[in-house]
């Protein structure tokens, strides 16, 4: 048994716990964006590896937490995709539709001393349904 395995698992668990605490501490969507009735977040991924993560889709309503930091779907990566600025943009945009691309800046666990960059590409679409007054 490699000693690094239990250490890596502890690091992953600590990251997961921090993510959970951050999400719970985030304000409600209705507080941050009072005009938003629904926010749809669609994520798809492109990578050079043999296995590419499956697309993800979320629909958020006013009582949901306004937390828009998504961990890289690779379990051995320490990266996050930050979409907070894009969410602000989609609410302000008259079409209430934003598409974008982000590259993961995290590092992947490796059996070697160096940690290779992840470089997973996130393609996202955000759609906001806002109250008619906006």
C-alpha positions, 0 to 999 in steps of 0.5 A, spaced: 500 500 500 502 506 498 502 511 503 500 517 499 493 514 498 491 515 504 494 522 504 490 523 497 484 521 500 484 526 506 486 531 501 480 530 497 475 529 503 478 536 506 476 539 499 469 536 499 468 539 506 470 546 504 466 546 498 460 544 502 461 549 507 462 554 502 456 552 499 452 553 505 455 559 507 453 562 500 447 567 500 440 565 497 439 566 490 433 571 491 438 575 496 443 576 491 439 576 484 432 578 486 429 579 479 432 571 477 426 566 477 430 561 475 437 560 473 439 554 468 447 552 468 449 547 463 456 544 463 460 540 458 467 538 458 473 537 453 479 534 454 485 530 451 484 524 456 481 517 454 475 519 459 471 525 458 467 527 464 459 527 462 455 533 461 452 536 468 446 541 468 443 545 474 436 549 475 437 553 480 430 557 483 430 563 488 431 559 495 437 555 492 444 557 494 448 562 490 454 559 489 457 558 483 464 555 484 464 548 481 470 543 482 473 540 476 469 533 475 476 529 475 477 526 482 484 527 482 484 534 480 484 540 485 481 545 480 475 549 480 471 553 475 469 560 478 462 562 474 460 567 479 462 573 474 458 569 468 452 569 473 452 576 474 453 578 466 447 573 464 443 577 469 445 584 466 445 581 459 438 583 455 438 576 452 439 573 459 443 568 455 451 567 456 456 562 453 463 561 455 469 557 455 474 556 461 480 551 462 481 548 469 488 551 472 488 545 477 493 540 478 492 532 477 495 527 482 501 523 479 505 518 481 511 522 480 514 528 483 511 533 479 503 534 478 501 535 471 496 541 469 489 538 468 487 543 462 480 540 462 476 545 458 469 547 461 464 549 456 458 553 459 451 556 458 447 560 463 440 562 462 436 566 466 429 567 467 428 574 470 421 577 472 418 582 467 420 588 471 427 587 469 
